[in-house]
Amino acid sequence: MAAMDDMIDATALTERFLRDGFVKIEQAFPTRVAADAARLLWRETGCDPEDPATWNRPVHWIGGLSDGPFAAAPNSAALHAAYDVLVGPGRWEPRYSLGSFPLRFPHPEEPDDAGWHIEGSYQPEGANWYYTNLRSKDRALLMLFLFSEVREQDAPTRIRVGSHIDIPPLLEPYGEAGVSGLRIAARIDAASAHRPVVHATGHPGDVYLCHPFLVHAAQPHHGTRPRFMAQPPLYPAVPYELDRPDGDYSPVERAIRRGLAAGAR
Ligand SMILES: O=C(O)CCC(=O)C(=O)O
């Protein structure tokens, strides 16, 4: 506990996470790891970093990668300490890969994936889209790992601050089975439209740890240098619980309960 307290102010982290639905951990992993990761991501795109004529699409989606830097990035001491604070010790799975990289390039075409949404996490048999449920099955956190400089003009992810509180009442009627993100997309957008928007800017090595129900969206890139990011889940080791006799709720669970209470008022 003493070591964790040296690294991270757990109370401040928890308060910000409960209020905003996310926390930014600056220099959560080393810059040289980010640089190594970016080099491998360029290779995956087949584009030439020095020749914008080869940047042939507004977004290159890359799947999962487990080369060294992608195994190292999510496992820094600072991130492990933050996962413990937000999700709870023993309640999250270490991961040795990163996945789902939306690599956004300056391009005259608009991307077609820039709507407001929360991340779905599992696909029931026969479903053609990802689902989520009130206990956030299969997703302990949404994480944004920055591998390039992300300034305002570099297509930072848009975040509706505090929107994680708006979502639990929408999910509750669907119970354990949950609902497809597509089916409730319009309601998610409407329920959180009043929230202020901030942009996930930062430096290579910064990480945003987000509540699974944080409403966010991509945006077109109007800058000059591509934006490299990963947006993987942190996986749970055990399901979230919303009714704990001992009251030992994690900040993620507390936020879901707050959202339900707010919806009931
Ligand atoms: O690229 C981004 O900024 C966010 C992408 C995203 O949230 C998504 O497509 O699920």
The ligand as a Tripos MOL2 file, in Angstrom:
@<TRIPOS>MOLECULE
LIG
   10     9     1     0     0
SMALL
NO_CHARGES

@<TRIPOS>ATOM
      1 O1        -10.3670    7.0540  -32.8930 O.co2     1 LIG1
      2 C1        -10.8870    7.5570  -31.9040 C.2       1 LIG1
      3 O2        -10.5790    8.6750  -31.5020 O.co2     1 LIG1
      4 C2        -11.9330    6.8180  -31.1470 C.3       1 LIG1
      5 C3        -12.4080    5.6150  -31.8660 C.3       1 LIG1
      6 C4        -13.5310    4.9310  -31.1830 C.2       1 LIG1
      7 O3        -13.9230    5.2380  -30.1170 O.2       1 LIG1
      8 C5        -14.2100    3.8280  -31.8260 C.2       1 LIG1
      9 O4        -14.2970    3.8160  -33.0430 O.co2     1 LIG1
     10 O5        -14.7390    2.9630  -31.1010 O.co2     1 LIG1
@<TRIPOS>BOND
     1     1     2 2
     2     2     3 1
     3     2     4 1
     4     4     5 1
     5     5     6 1
     6     6     7 2
     7     6     8 1
     8     8     9 2
     9     8    10 1
@<TRIPOS>SUBSTRUCTURE
     1 LIG1         1 GROUP 0 **** ****
